[in-house]
Amino acid sequence: MALEITDANFDEVVMKSDKPVLVDFWAEWCGPCRMVGPIVEEISKEMEGKAIVGKVDVDHNPNVSTNHGIRNIPTILFFKNGQVVDKQVGAVPKQVLMDKLNALMN
């Protein structure tokens, strides 16, 4: 299951991770976010042990959202070594996200 990432644990979970990290910025009221949610959960199961997959509820965690310039949701940020290395805005097929995450495995 995707980790719940918050303002409080963002640095520990994302910035200090030695694995690639996929972070889904979403909100309960966002239709496209609800389309992406199950895909993120699938990726979380498939990548367990290889990558960190988490979700940030933008309504409850404004600091992380603001710090990363999140203006549209869903936005998925990909981190490696504490740096944003890729970004996907909007709902996309699972393979698009998997390709971006797999590219960070090298």
C-alpha positions as CSV (number, residue, x, y, z in Angstrom):
1,M,0.0,0.0,0.0
2,A,1.2,3.5,-0.8
3,L,2.7,5.4,2.2
4,E,0.8,8.4,3.5
5,I,3.3,11.2,3.2
6,T,2.7,14.3,5.3
7,D,4.4,17.7,6.0
8,A,5.8,16.0,9.1
9,N,7.4,12.9,7.6
10,F,8.3,14.2,4.1
11,D,12.0,14.8,4.7
12,E,12.4,11.4,6.4
13,V,10.5,9.3,3.9
14,V,11.3,11.1,0.6
15,M,14.4,13.3,1.0
16,K,16.5,10.8,2.9
17,S,15.4,7.7,0.9
18,D,18.2,5.6,-0.7
19,K,15.6,4.3,-3.2
20,P,13.8,6.1,-6.0
21,V,10.5,7.7,-4.7
22,L,7.2,8.3,-6.5
23,V,5.0,10.9,-4.7
24,D,1.4,11.3,-5.8
25,F,0.0,14.8,-4.9
26,W,-3.8,14.4,-4.8
27,A,-7.1,15.5,-3.1
28,E,-10.3,13.7,-2.2
29,W,-12.4,16.0,-4.4
30,C,-10.3,15.6,-7.5
31,G,-11.8,13.3,-10.2
32,P,-8.6,12.6,-12.1
33,C,-6.8,11.9,-8.8
34,R,-9.3,9.1,-8.1
35,M,-8.4,7.6,-11.5
36,V,-4.7,7.7,-10.7
37,G,-5.1,6.4,-7.1
38,P,-5.6,2.7,-7.9
39,I,-2.7,2.8,-10.4
40,V,-0.4,4.3,-7.7
41,E,-1.5,1.5,-5.3
42,E,-0.7,-1.2,-7.9
43,I,2.7,0.3,-8.5
44,S,3.3,0.4,-4.8
45,K,2.7,-3.4,-4.5
46,E,4.8,-4.2,-7.6
47,M,7.8,-2.0,-6.6
48,E,7.8,-3.0,-2.9
49,G,11.4,-3.2,-1.7
50,K,12.7,-1.5,-4.9
51,A,11.1,2.0,-4.6
52,I,9.1,4.1,-2.2
53,V,5.6,5.0,-3.4
54,G,3.6,7.5,-1.4
55,K,0.7,9.9,-1.6
56,V,0.4,13.5,-0.3
57,D,-3.1,14.9,0.4
58,V,-2.6,18.5,-0.7
59,D,-5.5,19.7,1.4
60,H,-4.0,18.4,4.6
61,N,-0.3,19.0,3.8
62,P,0.0,22.5,2.3
63,N,3.7,23.0,3.2
64,V,5.0,20.1,1.1
65,S,2.7,21.0,-1.8
66,T,3.7,24.7,-1.7
67,N,7.4,23.9,-1.4
68,H,7.3,21.8,-4.6
69,G,5.1,24.2,-6.5
70,I,2.1,21.9,-6.9
71,R,-0.5,23.9,-8.7
72,N,-2.4,21.2,-10.5
73,I,-3.4,17.7,-9.3
74,P,-2.8,15.0,-9.8
75,T,0.9,15.7,-10.0
76,I,3.4,12.9,-9.5
77,L,6.9,13.8,-8.6
78,F,9.8,11.4,-9.0
79,F,12.7,11.8,-6.6
80,K,16.2,10.3,-6.6
81,N,18.8,11.1,-3.9
82,G,16.5,13.8,-2.5
83,Q,16.1,15.6,-5.8
84,V,13.1,15.9,-8.1
85,V,14.2,14.2,-11.3
86,D,10.9,13.8,-13.2
87,K,7.3,15.0,-13.0
88,Q,3.9,13.9,-14.4
89,V,0.9,16.2,-14.3
90,G,-2.6,14.8,-14.9
91,A,-3.9,11.3,-15.2
92,V,-1.9,8.9,-17.4
93,P,-1.7,5.2,-18.0
94,K,0.1,3.0,-15.5
95,Q,2.9,2.2,-18.0
96,V,3.9,5.9,-18.3
97,L,4.5,6.0,-14.5
98,M,6.2,2.6,-14.5
99,D,8.6,3.7,-17.3
100,K,9.6,6.9,-15.4
101,L,10.1,5.0,-12.2
102,N,12.1,2.2,-13.9
103,A,14.3,4.8,-15.5
104,L,15.4,5.8,-12.0
105,M,16.5,2.3,-11.0
106,N,19.9,2.5,-12.8
